[in-house]
Amino acid sequence: MYFFKAIPTWLNEKLRIRYILKKKLNYNGKVLFIDHHMSHASSAFFVSPFKKAAILTVDGVGEWKTTSLYTGENNKITPIKEIQFPHSLGLFYSAITAYLGFQVNNDEYKVMALASYGKPKYYKRFKKMITIKDDGSFKLNLDYFSYRNKSRMWSNKLEKMLGKSRKPNTKLSQRHMDIASTLQKITEEALIKMANHLYETTKIENLCMAGGVALNTVANGKLHRETPFKRIFIQPSATDAGGALGVANYIYYQIMNNKRNFNMSHAFFGPNFSENEIKRFLVLNKIEYKKYSKKELVKKVAELLSKDKIIGWFQGRMELGPRALGNRSILANPKNPRMRNIINEKVKHREWFRPFAGSVLIESVDKYFDVPYKNFESPFMLFVFDANKNKKNFIPSIVHVDGSCRIQTVTKTNKLFYDLIKEFENLTKIPIILNTSFNIRGEPIVCTPQEAYEDFKKTYMDYLVMDKFLIKK
């Protein structure tokens, strides 16, 4: 039945994609198709700072591949090894995500957060579902999964072993938390073994990663600690959303052999709204505001944050990827232990167990977090590390229940955001601000001034800053 439901999409769309593209774009030239995992690998390696790197791509499935190992050198990416569908670490994680009552391809990061509240008590049972070899290659026991031929991803056999599945939006029990914890542990085990094998095969100290599983920030932090790789690069749009980036770079570098001249050091490539455009929006909608110079604005907002005010922060070009990195952000004081619950409940309208990230000045990152080395770079908020024990009490609203924190390091590349955190440090002695995406549950990150203002009015935020304009609720 599932097969027959899929057939119309294949016949009417997927098999005709070349024709559809040419018609929609009014284009008569050549259409190139790039392997899905190669597009992932290209999206990471060709925008990385590395001339040579090992590459690991892990996701649900693309064509037939679910996991791929490569090397990249100069303008060429060379495949090493692959794992094919139906054996998939991404689908394994998604199946348990669905079993736990969350949404597939959307809520996996919630399960990752929930895992910290549990213990991996189901490890032996999970090992009946997946076999992981020393080189990180794995094989699923497909008796426990039904995603090949049904809309539900797990089978009755899995439910018999782990208990009844959770219905969406119902209460979470300790059993659910322990299952999430076990899932995270198994995933980390596979990735670490995989990465160690890749290093032993290539002896290259740089690693690039892409695919949906590369957004597992907890695992990413552990890869730094438990593998020999010295530097790990993951671009901010590592999922299928970055496929176009990968294809464009593959064509430009590997096919056309152009000289590599780009390093993605920031993610601010989205829409921008000028000072005049924002002022026009405010005036037309009769919204009261106060305008500041940039220097005055930084001082005023830092002062408000130090007084526990919650700020909607809308600046410059929107970020690429799912993380707000200081241009479409909600900001707050990390020192206030109540701030996490306030923002989860009254601003984001989301689950109580969700943690918040910290944006930290790069020169202070090693003073607050257990990072691999001084001035460690995490510009895209894709790594989780433990907070230093003697600093946890200074930043309780961004330290998760297990003592960890997802971090974004901030440099003068984003000067206004850097200056804001620096001024906050001058007032509080803390070089970190709580940073979460400017949206509410179920909505994308705001893009336009109108969207920012609408979310501001719907939530418990105290102030909205758009460009140089400060709006008070």
Backbone hydrogen bonds, N-H to C=O, Kabsch-Sander energy under -0.5 kcal/mol:
donor,donor_aa,acceptor,acceptor_aa,energy
2,Y,149,N,-0.7
5,K,1,M,-1.8
6,A,2,Y,-1.3
7,I,3,F,-1.3
10,W,6,A,-1.7
11,L,7,I,-2.6
12,N,8,P,-2.6
13,E,9,T,-2.0
14,K,9,T,-1.7
15,L,10,W,-2.5
16,R,13,E,-1.0
17,I,14,K,-1.0
20,I,16,R,-2.6
21,L,17,I,-2.6
22,K,18,R,-2.0
23,K,19,Y,-2.3
24,K,20,I,-2.9
25,L,21,L,-2.4
26,N,22,K,-0.6
26,N,23,K,-0.5
27,Y,22,K,-2.3
32,L,30,K,-0.5
39,S,35,D,-2.1
40,H,36,H,-1.7
41,A,37,H,-2.6
42,S,38,M,-2.6
43,S,39,S,-2.2
44,A,40,H,-1.1
45,F,41,A,-2.8
46,F,42,S,-1.4
48,S,45,F,-1.3
53,A,72,G,-2.5
54,A,206,N,-2.9
55,I,70,Y,-2.5
56,L,208,C,-2.6
57,T,68,S,-2.5
58,V,210,A,-1.9
59,D,66,T,-2.3
62,G,65,K,-2.6
64,W,62,G,-0.7
65,K,62,G,-1.7
66,T,83,I,-2.9
67,T,83,I,-1.5
68,S,57,T,-2.5
69,L,81,K,-2.8
70,Y,55,I,-2.5
71,T,78,T,-2.0
72,G,53,A,-3.1
73,E,76,K,-2.8
74,N,51,K,-3.4
76,K,73,E,-2.2
78,T,71,T,-3.1
80,I,69,L,-3.2
81,K,69,L,-1.2
83,I,67,T,-2.5
85,F,64,W,-3.6
87,H,84,Q,-1.6
88,S,86,P,-0.9
90,G,59,D,-1.4
92,F,88,S,-1.8
93,Y,89,L,-2.3
94,S,90,G,-2.3
95,A,91,L,-2.6
96,I,92,F,-1.7
97,T,93,Y,-2.0
98,A,94,S,-2.6
99,Y,95,A,-2.3
100,L,96,I,-2.0
101,G,98,A,-1.9
102,F,97,T,-2.3
106,N,103,Q,-1.3
107,D,103,Q,-2.8
110,K,107,D,-1.1
111,V,107,D,-1.5
112,M,108,E,-1.9
113,A,109,Y,-1.7
114,L,110,K,-2.7
115,A,111,V,-1.8
116,S,113,A,-1.0
117,Y,114,L,-2.0
118,G,115,A,-1.6
121,K,119,K,-2.8
123,Y,120,P,-1.1
126,F,122,Y,-2.7
127,K,123,Y,-1.9
128,K,125,R,-1.4
129,M,126,F,-1.6
130,I,126,F,-1.4
131,T,139,K,-2.6
132,I,130,I,-0.5
133,K,131,T,-0.5
133,K,137,S,-3.0
136,G,133,K,-2.0
139,K,131,T,-1.9
141,N,129,M,-3.3
142,L,140,L,-1.0
144,Y,141,N,-2.0
145,F,142,L,-1.1
146,S,153,M,-2.2
147,Y,153,M,-0.9
149,N,146,S,-1.1
150,K,146,S,-1.6
155,S,144,Y,-1.9
159,E,155,S,-1.5
160,K,156,N,-2.2
161,M,157,K,-1.5
162,L,158,L,-2.7
163,G,159,E,-2.1
166,R,99,Y,-2.1
170,T,167,K,-1.4
177,M,173,S,-1.7
178,D,174,Q,-2.4
179,I,175,R,-2.1
180,A,176,H,-2.3
181,S,177,M,-2.3
182,T,178,D,-2.2
183,L,179,I,-2.5
184,Q,180,A,-2.3
185,K,181,S,-2.1
186,I,182,T,-2.6
187,T,183,L,-2.3
188,E,184,Q,-2.5
189,E,185,K,-2.3
190,A,186,I,-2.3
191,L,187,T,-2.4
192,I,188,E,-2.7
193,K,189,E,-2.1
194,M,190,A,-2.4
195,A,191,L,-2.8
196,N,192,I,-2.5
197,H,193,K,-2.3
198,L,194,M,-2.2
199,Y,195,A,-2.3
200,E,196,N,-2.4
201,T,197,H,-2.0
202,T,198,L,-2.2
203,K,199,Y,-3.8
207,L,231,R,-2.5
208,C,54,A,-2.7
209,M,233,F,-2.0
210,A,56,L,-1.6
211,G,238,A,-2.9
213,V,58,V,-1.8
214,A,58,V,-0.6
214,A,211,G,-1.6
215,L,212,G,-1.7
216,N,213,V,-1.8
217,T,215,L,-1.7
220,N,216,N,-2.2
221,G,217,T,-1.8
222,K,218,V,-1.5
223,L,219,A,-1.9
224,H,220,N,-1.1
225,R,221,G,-1.1
226,E,222,K,-2.7
227,T,223,L,-0.7
230,K,205,E,-2.0
231,R,205,E,-1.6
233,F,207,L,-2.9
238,A,235,Q,-0.5
242,G,239,T,-2.1
243,G,240,D,-2.1
246,G,242,G,-2.0
247,V,243,G,-2.6
248,A,244,A,-2.5
249,N,245,L,-2.0
250,Y,246,G,-2.5
251,I,247,V,-2.5
252,Y,248,A,-2.4
253,Y,249,N,-2.7
254,Q,249,N,-0.6
254,Q,250,Y,-1.1
255,I,250,Y,-1.8
256,M,251,I,-2.4
257,N,253,Y,-0.9
258,N,252,Y,-1.9
264,M,47,V,-2.9
265,S,263,N,-1.4
269,F,267,A,-1.7
269,F,318,M,-0.6
270,G,318,M,-2.7
278,I,274,S,-2.2
279,K,275,E,-2.4
280,R,276,N,-2.4
281,F,277,E,-1.9
282,L,278,I,-2.3
283,V,279,K,-2.7
284,L,280,R,-2.7
285,N,281,F,-1.7
286,K,283,V,-1.5
287,I,282,L,-2.9
288,E,286,K,-0.5
290,K,470,L,-1.7
292,Y,468,K,-2.2
297,L,293,S,-2.9
298,V,294,K,-2.3
299,K,295,K,-1.7
300,K,296,E,-2.6
301,V,297,L,-2.9
302,A,298,V,-2.2
303,E,299,K,-1.9
304,L,300,K,-2.2
305,L,301,V,-2.7
306,S,302,A,-2.2
307,K,303,E,-0.9
307,K,304,L,-0.6
308,D,305,L,-1.9
309,K,304,L,-2.3
311,I,309,K,-0.5
311,I,331,L,-2.4
312,G,463,Y,-2.8
313,W,311,I,-0.6
313,W,329,S,-3.5
314,F,312,G,-0.6
314,F,465,V,-2.8
315,Q,313,W,-0.5
315,Q,327,N,-2.7
318,M,271,P,-1.9
320,L,267,A,-2.4
329,S,313,W,-2.1
330,I,436,T,-3.5
331,L,311,I,-3.0
332,A,434,L,-1.6
336,N,333,N,-0.8
339,M,336,N,-1.5
342,I,338,R,-2.2
343,I,339,M,-2.6
344,N,340,R,-2.4
345,E,341,N,-2.3
346,K,342,I,-3.0
347,V,342,I,-0.6
347,V,343,I,-1.2
348,K,343,I,-3.6
349,H,343,I,-0.6
350,R,344,N,-2.6
354,R,351,E,-1.3
357,A,435,N,-0.8
358,G,406,R,-2.2
359,S,433,I,-2.8
360,V,358,G,-0.6
360,V,408,Q,-2.9
361,L,431,P,-2.0
362,I,410,V,-2.0
364,S,361,L,-2.1
365,V,361,L,-0.5
365,V,362,I,-0.9
367,K,364,S,-1.2
368,Y,364,S,-0.9
368,Y,365,V,-0.7
369,F,365,V,-2.1
370,D,386,D,-3.0
371,V,369,F,-2.1
376,F,373,Y,-1.1
378,S,376,F,-0.5
381,M,378,S,-1.3
383,F,407,I,-0.6
384,V,217,T,-1.7
385,F,405,C,-2.2
387,A,403,G,-2.9
388,N,368,Y,-2.8
391,K,388,N,-2.3
392,K,388,N,-1.0
394,F,391,K,-1.7
395,I,391,K,-0.7
395,I,392,K,-1.1
397,S,334,P,-2.2
398,I,395,I,-1.5
399,V,395,I,-0.6
399,V,396,P,-0.5
400,H,398,I,-0.6
400,H,404,S,-3.2
403,G,400,H,-2.3
405,C,385,F,-2.2
407,I,383,F,-2.0
407,I,405,C,-0.5
408,Q,358,G,-2.4
409,T,378,S,-1.5
410,V,360,V,-2.7
414,N,411,T,-1.4
415,K,412,K,-0.7
415,K,413,T,-0.7
418,Y,414,N,-2.6
419,D,415,K,-3.1
420,L,416,L,-2.0
421,I,417,F,-2.2
422,K,418,Y,-2.5
423,E,419,D,-2.4
424,F,420,L,-2.2
425,E,421,I,-2.3
426,N,422,K,-1.9
427,L,423,E,-1.5
428,T,424,F,-2.3
429,K,425,E,-3.0
433,I,359,S,-2.0
434,L,332,A,-2.0
435,N,357,A,-2.0
436,T,330,I,-2.3
438,F,328,R,-2.2
439,N,437,S,-1.8
441,R,348,K,-2.6
443,E,440,I,-2.2
446,V,438,F,-2.6
452,A,448,T,-2.3
453,Y,449,P,-2.5
454,E,450,Q,-2.4
455,D,451,E,-2.2
456,F,452,A,-2.1
457,K,453,Y,-2.3
458,K,454,E,-1.4
459,T,455,D,-0.7
459,T,456,F,-0.8
460,Y,346,K,-1.3
462,D,310,I,-2.2
463,Y,310,I,-1.9
464,L,471,I,-2.6
465,V,312,G,-3.4
466,M,464,L,-0.5
466,M,469,F,-2.3
467,D,314,F,-2.3
469,F,466,M,-2.5
470,L,290,K,-2.7
471,I,464,L,-3.1
471,I,469,F,-0.5
473,K,462,D,-2.1
